[in-house]
Amino acid sequence: MPDWDLLLTDARLATLRNGARDYGVIEDAAIGIQDGVLSWLGPRAALPAVRAKETRSLANRWVTPALIDCHTHLVFAGDRAGEFEQRLRGASYADIARAGGGIMATVRATRAATADELFASALARARALLADGVATLEIKSGYGLELESEMKSLEVARRIATVTGQTIRTTLLAAHAVPPEFSGDADRYIELICEQWLPAIAARRLADAVDAYCETIAFSSAQIATLFARARQLGLPVKLHADQLSDGNGAALAAEFSALSADHLEYTSATGVQAMRAAGTTAVLLPGAYVSLQETQLPPIAALRKAGVPMAVATDCNPGTSPLLSLRTAMALASRVFGLTAEESLAAATRNAARALGLADRGTLEPGKRADLAIWNIDHPRELSYWLGADPLASLLIAGQDASLRRS
């Protein structure tokens, strides 16, 4: 007779198993958890004889995998609400960046902030995502653009997990913009990252992956290829901000280096989609940035779907182009603006988001997976993309333990 730490009964499950139809639903279900892992799940009528330290009835609530936010820039100082107003008056993102705003405005504020100041503001944002059902999130650096500031941001990101219990995956995004110290000499900046920063950060295990911004206002494909080759030498997987404002062949470049993900993709070509399919690279859709920038060029959703490229959805939480603190809102926007079905949007924030982070131990409800569970006060999983502004989360388990959903 198995011994479990926790037995959940009277549940309705949306397992999101790969290949399952209609959310992989199991009605009148039970879940067994041992050592933070799903030991058993299935119809309650098939529940084996067990001993459980604790048994809870979920009163017919729905259970899904906990949500996963696979693309955020959560660690930064200040805000850029003034730029938001400028864009509403007609200024473009590129215009603002060339005038000294954009990313560089946040870089100046972030460099000036202490680690404790950055931690306090980032923790509040992480707690907002926690209360939205997010148990795993990625946090990028990229607002320091100097070694000490980039390390400070990554260390702050790691520290969040010690308070919230969330899994934090950190990504080095030093190639986010060319810092003022290297104005006009992006090649030398990339060389510095490759020769000095990457080895130092890899030695301290501060980053789980390396990202870059491939765009005319940022870095060329050749510069990023140099960076990615060095990252792979050091055993770090890569991902890419690709084809957001123009078709820079970013998706194909990401695929060339077997990237975990290519993100944004508004201008990705058919060639880029096929390259992602062949490489197994996940497409990360960021509707918050699309809406905030008032874009009109949609990502190639139909082509991605037809090619079988897994599609994830993330908040892209950042101060300039996606001040979004709700992954469920990102899911709702992905359905309303990009045309994802409600089931695709939920899979995009669970199963496919886990894939985008290289995490095979979560994202679906299956025996052997990590017991990260979101428990919802809803009548059907489609409501997670349907409601705007609702607060349906009843409780959240992270590795089988109750998460504190306090926002402060």
C-alpha positions in Angstrom: 0.0 0.0 0.0 1.6 3.3 -1.1 2.1 6.1 1.4 1.4 9.7 0.1 2.0 13.1 1.7 -1.2 14.5 0.2 -4.4 13.0 -1.4 -6.7 15.4 -3.3 -10.2 14.2 -4.0 -13.3 15.5 -5.7 -11.4 17.3 -8.4 -11.9 18.0 -12.1 -8.6 17.8 -14.0 -7.4 19.5 -17.1 -4.2 17.4 -17.6 -3.0 19.1 -20.8 -1.2 15.9 -21.7 0.5 16.2 -25.1 -1.8 14.7 -27.7 -4.9 14.6 -25.5 -8.0 16.2 -26.8 -10.4 18.6 -24.9 -7.9 19.7 -22.3 -7.2 16.0 -21.3 -10.1 16.3 -18.9 -10.6 13.7 -16.1 -13.9 14.2 -14.2 -14.4 13.2 -10.5 -10.7 12.7 -10.1 -8.1 12.2 -7.4 -4.5 13.1 -7.2 -1.8 11.6 -5.0 1.4 13.6 -4.2 4.6 12.3 -2.6 7.8 14.2 -2.1 6.6 17.0 -4.3 5.8 14.8 -7.3 2.5 13.5 -8.7 2.4 9.9 -7.7 -1.0 9.0 -9.1 -4.0 10.7 -10.8 -7.1 9.4 -12.4 -10.8 8.8 -11.8 -11.6 8.7 -8.1 -13.4 5.3 -8.8 -10.0 3.9 -9.7 -8.1 5.2 -6.7 -6.0 2.4 -5.2 -5.8 1.6 -1.5 -3.4 4.2 0.0 -2.3 5.8 3.2 -2.1 9.6 3.1 -0.8 11.9 5.7 -3.4 14.5 4.6 -6.6 14.2 2.5 -8.4 17.2 1.0 -11.6 17.5 -0.9 -11.4 20.1 -3.7 -15.2 20.3 -3.8 -15.4 19.8 -7.5 -12.9 22.6 -8.4 -10.8 22.5 -11.5 -7.1 21.7 -11.3 -4.6 22.5 -14.0 -0.8 22.5 -14.1 0.4 25.7 -12.4 1.0 28.4 -14.9 4.5 29.1 -16.3 5.6 32.6 -17.4 8.5 31.8 -19.8 9.5 35.4 -20.8 9.8 38.3 -18.3 12.1 41.2 -17.6 11.0 41.4 -14.0 14.1 43.0 -12.4 14.3 46.7 -13.2 14.1 50.1 -11.5 11.6 52.9 -12.2 8.9 52.8 -14.9 8.4 54.3 -18.4 4.8 55.5 -18.1 6.0 58.8 -19.7 7.0 56.9 -22.8 3.7 55.1 -22.8 2.0 58.5 -23.1 4.4 59.5 -25.8 3.4 56.5 -27.9 -0.2 57.4 -27.4 0.6 60.7 -28.9 2.2 59.1 -32.0 5.9 58.5 -31.2 7.3 55.1 -32.3 9.3 52.8 -30.1 12.3 53.3 -32.4 11.9 57.1 -32.2 11.9 57.0 -28.4 14.9 54.7 -28.3 17.0 56.9 -30.6 16.2 59.9 -28.5 17.8 58.2 -25.4 14.7 56.7 -24.0 13.5 53.1 -24.3 15.8 50.4 -22.8 18.5 52.9 -22.0 16.2 54.9 -19.7 15.7 51.8 -17.6 19.4 50.9 -17.8 20.2 54.2 -16.1 17.7 53.7 -13.3 18.7 50.1 -12.8 22.4 50.8 -12.6 21.7 53.4 -9.9 19.5 51.2 -7.8 20.8 49.0 -5.0 20.2 45.3 -5.0 17.7 45.6 -2.2 15.8 48.2 -4.1 15.7 46.0 -7.2 14.6 43.1 -5.1 11.8 44.9 -3.4 10.2 46.0 -6.7 10.8 42.7 -8.5 9.4 40.8 -5.5 6.1 42.7 -5.7 5.8 41.8 -9.4 6.7 38.2 -8.8 4.0 38.0 -6.1 1.4 39.4 -8.5 2.3 36.6 -10.9 2.1 34.1 -8.1 -1.4 35.3 -7.2 -2.3 34.7 -10.9 -1.3 31.0 -10.6 2.3 31.3 -11.8 4.7 28.8 -10.1 7.6 29.0 -12.6 8.9 32.1 -14.3 11.9 33.1 -16.3 13.6 36.4 -15.5 16.0 38.1 -17.8 18.8 40.6 -17.0 19.5 43.2 -19.7 19.0 46.5 -17.8 22.5 46.7 -16.4 24.6 46.3 -19.6 27.8 46.2 -17.5 29.1 43.1 -15.8 28.4 44.1 -12.2 24.9 45.4 -12.9 24.0 42.3 -14.9 25.3 40.0 -12.1 23.3 42.1 -9.6 20.1 41.6 -11.6 20.6 37.9 -12.0 21.4 37.5 -8.2 18.2 39.5 -7.4 16.2 37.2 -9.6 17.6 34.1 -7.9 16.8 35.6 -4.5 13.1 35.9 -5.4 12.7 32.1 -5.3 13.8 32.0 -1.6 10.7 34.2 -0.7 7.9 33.1 -3.0 8.9 29.5 -3.5 8.5 29.9 -7.3 11.0 28.3 -9.6 13.0 31.1 -11.2 15.0 30.5 -14.4 17.5 33.2 -15.1 18.6 34.4 -18.5 21.5 36.6 -19.4 20.3 39.3 -21.8 23.4 41.4 -21.9 22.9 41.8 -25.7 19.7 43.8 -25.1 21.0 47.1 -26.3 24.4 48.7 -27.0 25.3 50.6 -23.8 26.5 54.2 -24.1 30.1 53.2 -23.3 30.2 51.3 -26.5 28.1 53.6 -28.7 29.0 52.9 -32.4 31.0 49.8 -31.5 28.6 47.0 -30.9 31.2 44.5 -32.2 33.6 45.3 -29.3 30.7 45.1 -26.8 29.8 41.6 -28.1 33.5 40.6 -27.9 33.6 41.7 -24.2 30.5 39.7 -23.4 32.0 36.6 -25.1 35.5 36.9 -23.7 34.8 38.1 -20.1 31.2 38.3 -19.1 29.9 34.9 -20.2 32.8 32.9 -18.6 32.4 34.8 -15.3 28.6 34.3 -15.2 28.9 30.7 -16.2 31.5 30.1 -13.5 29.1 31.5 -10.9 26.1 29.6 -12.4 24.0 32.8 -12.4 22.3 32.2 -15.7 20.3 29.2 -17.0 20.3 30.5 -20.6 21.5 33.4 -22.9 19.2 35.7 -24.8 19.8 38.5 -27.3 17.8 41.1 -29.2 18.1 40.7 -33.0 16.8 43.9 -34.5 18.0 46.9 -36.5 18.0 49.0 -33.3 19.9 46.4 -31.4 22.2 43.6 -32.7 22.8 42.0 -36.1 22.5 38.3 -36.8 26.2 38.1 -37.3 26.9 39.6 -33.8 24.3 37.3 -32.2 25.8 34.3 -33.9 29.1 35.1 -32.3 27.5 35.4 -28.9 25.5 32.2 -29.3 28.5 30.2 -30.4 30.3 31.2 -27.2 27.3 30.5 -25.0 27.0 27.0 -26.5 30.7 26.4 -25.9 30.0 27.2 -22.2 27.1 24.8 -22.1 24.4 27.5 -21.9 21.3 27.1 -24.1 20.1 30.1 -26.0 16.9 31.9 -26.9 16.2 35.0 -29.0 14.1 38.1 -29.3 13.4 37.5 -33.0 11.6 39.4 -35.8 9.6 41.7 -33.6 9.9 44.9 -35.6 11.2 43.6 -38.9 12.2 40.3 -40.6 15.8 40.0 -39.5 15.9 36.2 -40.1 15.9 35.9 -36.3 13.8 32.8 -36.1 16.0 30.9 -38.5 19.1 32.1 -36.6 17.6 30.9 -33.3 16.9 27.5 -34.9 20.5 27.3 -36.2 21.7 27.2 -32.6 18.9 24.8 -31.5 17.4 27.6 -29.4 14.9 26.8 -26.7 12.7 29.5 -28.0 12.3 32.3 -30.5 10.2 35.1 -29.0 7.9 37.8 -30.5 8.0 36.6 -34.2 5.6 39.2 -35.7 7.7 39.4 -38.9 8.9 35.8 -39.1 8.9 34.4 -42.6 7.7 30.9 -43.7 11.4 30.0 -43.9 11.8 30.9 -40.3 8.8 28.9 -39.2 10.1 25.8 -41.0 13.5 26.2 -39.4 11.9 26.4 -36.0 10.0 23.2 -36.7 13.1 21.3 -37.8 15.1 22.5 -34.7 12.3 21.9 -32.2 12.4 25.6 -31.2 9.3 26.8 -29.3 7.5 30.0 -30.5 6.9 32.4 -27.6 4.1 34.8 -28.3 4.0 38.1 -26.4 0.6 39.8 -27.0 1.3 42.3 -24.2 4.0 43.9 -26.2 2.0 43.7 -29.4 -0.9 45.5 -27.9 1.3 48.1 -26.0 3.2 49.0 -29.2 0.0 49.0 -31.2 1.4 46.7 -33.7 -0.5 45.7 -36.8 1.7 42.8 -38.1 0.4 39.6 -36.5 2.8 36.7 -35.8 2.3 33.8 -38.3 0.0 31.9 -36.1 -1.6 29.8 -38.9 1.8 28.8 -40.3 3.2 27.9 -36.8 0.1 25.8 -36.1 0.2 24.1 -39.5 3.9 23.3 -39.0 3.4 21.9 -35.6 5.6 24.4 -33.9 4.7 24.5 -30.1 3.4 28.0 -29.2 3.9 29.4 -25.7 2.5 32.6 -24.3 4.2 34.9 -21.8 3.7 38.3 -20.2 7.0 39.8 -21.4 6.6 41.9 -18.2 8.9 45.0 -18.7 8.6 48.7 -18.0 8.6 49.9 -21.6 6.7 47.7 -24.0 4.7 45.2 -21.8 3.8 46.4 -18.3 1.7 43.3 -17.8 1.5 41.5 -14.5 -1.1 38.8 -15.4 -0.3 35.7 -17.4 -4.0 35.0 -17.6 -4.5 38.4 -19.3 -1.7 37.4 -21.7 -3.6 34.2 -22.4 -6.8 36.2 -23.0 -5.0 38.5 -25.4 -3.5 35.6 -27.2 -7.0 34.3 -27.9 -8.6 37.6 -28.7 -5.8 39.2 -30.7 -3.7 36.3 -32.1 -6.6 33.8 -32.5 -5.4 31.0 -30.3 -8.2 28.8 -29.0 -8.8 28.8 -25.2 -7.2 25.3 -25.1 -4.2 26.5 -27.1 -3.8 29.5 -24.8 -3.8 27.3 -21.6 -1.3 24.8 -23.2 0.8 27.8 -24.2 1.0 28.9 -20.5 1.7 25.5 -19.2 3.0 22.6 -21.3 4.6 24.7 -24.1 5.9 27.3 -21.7 7.7 24.5 -19.8 9.2 23.4 -23.1 10.4 27.0 -23.9 12.4 26.9 -20.6 13.8 23.4 -21.2 11.8 22.0 -18.2 10.5 18.5 -18.9 9.3 17.9 -15.3 6.3 20.2 -15.3 3.6 21.8 -17.5 1.1 18.8 -17.5 -0.6 16.7 -15.0 0.9 13.2 -15.3 2.5 10.8 -12.8 6.2 11.6 -12.3 5.7 15.3 -13.0 6.3 18.0 -10.4 3.3 18.7 -8.2 2.8 22.3 -9.3 -1.0 22.6 -9.3 -3.3 25.6 -9.8 -6.8 25.1 -8.3 -9.5 27.3 -9.8 -13.0 28.5 -8.9 -14.3 28.1 -12.5 -16.9 26.0 -14.3 -14.6 25.1 -17.2 -10.9 25.7 -18.1 -11.9 27.8 -21.1 -12.8 30.5 -18.6 -9.1 31.1 -17.9 -8.9 32.9 -21.2 -12.5 34.1 -21.2 -12.6 36.3 -18.1 -10.9 39.7 -18.0 -10.0 41.0 -14.6 -11.3 38.1 -12.6 -9.5 36.5 -9.7 -10.4 32.8 -10.0 -7.4 31.2 -8.3 -8.5 29.2 -5.2 -5.1 27.9 -4.2 -1.7 27.0 -5.6 0.6 24.1 -4.8 4.3 24.3 -5.6 6.1 21.0 -5.4 3.1 19.8 -3.3 3.3 22.6 -0.8 0.7 25.5 -0.4 2.0 28.7 -1.8 1.5 32.0 0.1 -0.5 34.2 -2.3 0.0 37.4 -0.3 0.9 40.3 -2.6 2.9 42.1 0.0 
